[in-house]
């Protein structure tokens, strides 16, 4: 599980820094998410994340905290759910 959590944290940092190429190579094309920007709607696929990273990446220092993370592995597949807290320093 530590490997999945480390990968998740690396992906979250890639999002914040706008590293689209890294993100694309480490997630499923069919990923889903519910983000504050989606107003509670489920978004499917990479285009939302690519748009977000290309237009809203974070500059400066920040801290990422995961609240109530659930990380599950099934062979070479895994999923996570969590509440993300992003603190800008």
C-alpha positions as CSV (number, residue, x, y, z in Angstrom):
1,X,0.0,0.0,0.0
2,X,2.9,2.4,0.6
3,X,3.9,2.2,-3.0
4,X,0.3,3.2,-4.1
5,X,0.2,6.0,-1.6
6,X,3.6,7.3,-2.8
7,X,2.5,7.1,-6.4
8,X,-0.7,9.0,-5.5
9,X,1.3,11.7,-3.8
10,X,3.6,12.0,-6.9
11,X,0.5,12.3,-9.1
12,X,-1.0,15.0,-7.0
13,X,2.3,16.9,-7.1
14,X,2.3,16.4,-10.9
15,X,-1.2,18.0,-11.1
16,X,-0.2,21.0,-9.0
17,X,3.0,21.5,-11.0
18,X,1.2,21.1,-14.4
19,X,3.2,18.0,-15.4
20,X,0.7,16.6,-17.9
21,X,3.1,14.1,-19.5
22,X,3.9,12.4,-16.2
23,X,0.2,12.3,-15.2
24,X,-0.8,10.8,-18.6
25,X,1.7,7.9,-18.3
26,X,0.6,6.9,-14.8
27,X,-3.3,7.0,-14.8
28,X,-6.0,5.2,-16.7
29,X,-7.6,7.0,-19.6
30,X,-10.9,6.2,-18.0
31,X,-10.2,7.6,-14.6
32,X,-13.1,9.3,-12.8
33,X,-13.1,12.1,-10.3
34,X,-15.4,14.5,-8.3
35,X,-13.7,17.8,-7.8
36,X,-14.9,21.2,-6.3
37,X,-14.6,22.5,-9.9
38,X,-17.1,19.9,-11.2
39,X,-19.8,21.0,-8.7
40,X,-20.3,17.5,-7.4
41,X,-20.5,15.9,-10.9
42,X,-18.5,12.8,-11.8
43,X,-16.0,13.6,-14.6
44,X,-14.7,10.7,-16.7
45,X,-11.4,10.7,-18.6
46,X,-8.2,12.7,-18.9
47,X,-9.4,15.9,-20.7
48,X,-10.6,17.6,-17.4
49,X,-7.3,16.9,-15.7
50,X,-5.3,18.0,-18.7
51,X,-7.2,21.3,-18.9
52,X,-6.8,21.8,-15.2
53,X,-3.1,21.2,-15.3
54,X,-2.5,23.4,-18.4
55,X,-4.5,26.3,-16.9
56,X,-4.4,26.1,-13.1
57,X,-1.1,24.7,-12.0
58,X,0.3,26.0,-8.7
59,X,3.3,28.2,-8.5
60,X,5.1,28.7,-5.2
61,X,5.2,26.5,-2.2
62,X,2.3,24.3,-1.1
63,X,1.5,21.4,1.2
64,X,-0.8,18.5,0.3
65,X,-2.7,16.6,3.0
66,X,-4.9,13.6,2.4
67,X,-7.9,13.2,4.7
68,X,-9.4,9.7,5.2
69,X,-7.5,8.1,2.3
70,X,-8.7,4.7,1.2
71,X,-6.2,2.8,-1.0
72,X,-7.0,-0.6,-2.4
73,X,-4.9,-2.9,-4.6
74,X,-6.1,-5.7,-6.8
75,X,-3.1,-7.3,-8.6
76,X,-1.7,-4.6,-11.0
77,X,-4.8,-2.4,-10.5
78,X,-5.5,0.0,-7.6
79,X,-7.9,2.8,-6.7
80,X,-7.9,5.5,-4.1
81,X,-10.5,7.8,-2.6
82,X,-9.6,10.7,-0.3
83,X,-10.4,14.3,0.6
84,X,-7.6,16.6,-0.5
85,X,-6.5,19.6,1.4
86,X,-4.2,21.9,-0.4
87,X,-2.4,24.6,1.6
88,X,-0.5,27.3,-0.1
89,X,2.5,28.5,1.9
